[in-house]
Amino acid sequence: MVVTLREWAHKSLVEEQERPDSFLERFRGPDLQAPPSRISQSLPDAEPTDHNDHIHTKSPGMLILSPADDIYYHWLLIISTAVLYNWCLLVARACFDELQTSGAIVWLVLDYLCDGLYILDTAVRLRTGFLEQGLLVKDLSKLRDSYLKTVQFKLDLLSILPTDLFYLSLGIHTPLLRFNRLLRFNRMFEFFDRTETRTSYPNAFRITNLVLYILVIIHWNACMYYSFSKALGLGSDSWVYPNQTTLSRGYIYCLYWSTLTLTTIGETPPPVRDEEFLFVVFDFLVGVLIFASIVGNVGAMISNMNATRAEFQSRIDQVKHYMQFRHVSRDLEHRVIRWFDYLWTNQKAVDEQEVLKSLPNKLRAEIAINVHLETLKKVRIFQDCEAGLLVELVLKLRPQVFSPGDYICRKGDIGKEMYIIKDGRLAVVGDDGATQLAMLTSGSCFGEISILNIRGSKMGNRRTANIRSLGYSDLFCLSKRDLTEALSDFPHARTQLEQRGRDILRKEGLLDEVGGDSLGVEEMEEKVEKLEACVDRLQTRLARLQMEYATAQQRLKQRITALEHSVGTTVTVGSGFLSDADGNESGGDDGARSEINIRL
C-alpha cells in the first residue's frame, strides 16, 4: 500500500511540475520557447547539473512534497481524520467500558490503521520541503535536520511509541494506554488553517471550526463526568450518573449534563460531596472560557461579514447627507438611491482596483485577462493585436454602471473614452431622445475610433450619435489617456492600430484622404507654432536670468570692495600698535642697561 501511494503521489507531482504556465502559454511569442523544467534547485548556490544527473523529483525514492501542492493538502485531510478519530472515539472507549468491549476487533483494526497513518505521516514530514530564499529546499539532510529540531517532532515521536505492548499484561480493553496518540493534534490544526485559506467561504468555515472545537470539549467533559461518576459509584447519590439504561442513553445523558454545565445554564442536580463540588467548579470555569470564546469569535466573524455592508452603508449615508445639504430634488435623490440599491443587490459595490491592489502584477494581469480579455478581443481595432498591449489594456479597463435613462454620450461630445458593454441594453436615439435608431447589447462596443485621433476622419474625435441606457447597464471603460499611455511603450502597435482604424473608416466611407493630408500639414504648422512659442518663452526666461545674474554679480563686487576696505584699515591700525610696542620695549632695554652699569 505504501508503494502504491508513493507511486501515485510521484505521478501527480510530476504531472503538476510539467503543467505549462497558462499565462506564458497565452502570451508566449513565436521566439519564446518553453522552459525545460520548472523544478527549482535544492540550494541557491548549487552548480548546474546535466540532465542525466539525478534530480530529487525524478526518482520515486527521492520524492519531495511541497506544502502548497494539492496532494499534501489531501494527505492532511487523511491524517486529520485519524487524529479526530482518536480525539473522539479513543476517549469515549476509555470511559465507557461497554463501548470498548462491544466491538474490540473493529477498534483494533481502526487503531492500527491510524498507527500506520501516523508512521507514514512521520515519513511525509521528513520529505516535506520548505522555502528558503524563495526556493523549495529538497535536500533530504537539511529537511531532516530542520524537522528533528522542532517541538512537533518530539510530539510525533511520543504519539507513535508502542504503548500497546502493555496490552500483554493489562489486556486489550485498556484504551487509556493509547492516549499518547492524541499528541498529533498539530496536523489537524494545519489542515484547518489551509482549508480556511483555500475555501471560498472562510467565515462559514470558521464558525464550523469553532462549533467542532466546542463539541469536542463537551464530548470530553461528558466522558470525564461518566468516569468520575463511576469512580465515586454509579447511582451512589443524586449528582452522579444513575446506573441504569443502555449505552446510548448513558452517553446522551452525560452529553446533556455536560452541555448544561459548560454553557452555565444549570438545572442539573446539585453536587453532594466535596469532590463533586470541585468538579462542578472546574466545569463552570471551563464553561465561562468557552462562552467568552464563542461570543468573541462569533462577534468577530459577524463584524467581518458585515464589514463590506457597513462600508457601503457609510458611503450611502455620506451621499444622502450631501444631497440634503445641497437641496437636491427628490426625483434625483430617488434615482441615486436606486442606483446604490442596484449595486448592492447585484454585488457590484466592491472596488475591484482596491481589492486587487495587494496582488503582484502578474496575478493581477491573469485575473484581468480571465475577466476582460475575451471582451476586449471583440473590439475591431484590437483584434490580432500583440499580446503585450492587450495585457496593458485589460489592466486599465474600468467598470461603470449606468442607470435607466442615463446618456452614455451625446452627439457632438468630444470622445475621451471607449466603452464595451458587459451586460445590459443601450439604445442609439435621435436628437429628440424618443426615436430609437439601433440597439446595442452585451459584447458591443463603441467609441474606439474616436480615441485614436485618426487623421482624415470625417467624425474627428467627436461623438456622432446619442447613446442611452435602457435599464441598468454594466460597461467597461477605456480612457484615451490610458490607451495613449499603453501605446507609448508599443510604437509599432500604435501604427498598426491607426492603420486598422483607418481601414475601418475607409470601408465605411468616413475617411477623407485629402483632408487627412491637409490635416497633417495643419498639424505640422501647429506644432511649429508651438515650438516657436516655446523658444520665445525660453529666450524670455534666459534674458531674465542674465539680468538677475548681472545684478547679483554687481552686488557681490560691492561687498568684496567693502570687505577689502575694512580689512585694509584694520591692518594699518595694527601696524601702528606694533611700532609703539617696539619703541617702548627698546627704551626699557636701554634703561635696564644703564642701571646695571651704575651698580657696577
Secondary structure by P-SEA (a helix, b strand, c coil): caaaaaaaaaaaaaaaaacccccccccccccccccccccccccccccccccccccccccccbbbbbcccaaaaaaaaaaaaaaaaaacaaaaaaccaaaaaacaaaaaaaaaaaaaaaaaaaaaaaabbbbccccccccaaaaaaaaaacaaaaaaaaaaccccccccccccccccccccccccaaaaaaaaaaaaaccccaaaaaaaaaaaaaaaaaaaaaaaaaaaaaaaccccccccccccccaaaaaaaaaaaaaaaaaccccccccccaaaaaaaaaaaaaaaaaaaaaaaaaaaaaaaaaaaaaaaaaaaaaaaaaaaaacccaaaaaaaaaaaaaaaaaccccccccccccccaaaaaaaaaaccaaaaaaccccccccaaaaaaaaaabbbbbbccccccccccccccbbbbbcbbbbbbccccccccccccccccccccccccccccccccccccbbbbbccbbbbbbbcaaaaaaaacccaaaaaaaaaaaaaaaaaaccccaaaaaaaaaaaaaaaaaaaaaaaaaaaaaaaaaaaaaaaaaaaaaaaaaaaaaaaaaaaaaaaaaaaaaaaaaaaaaaaaaaaaaaac
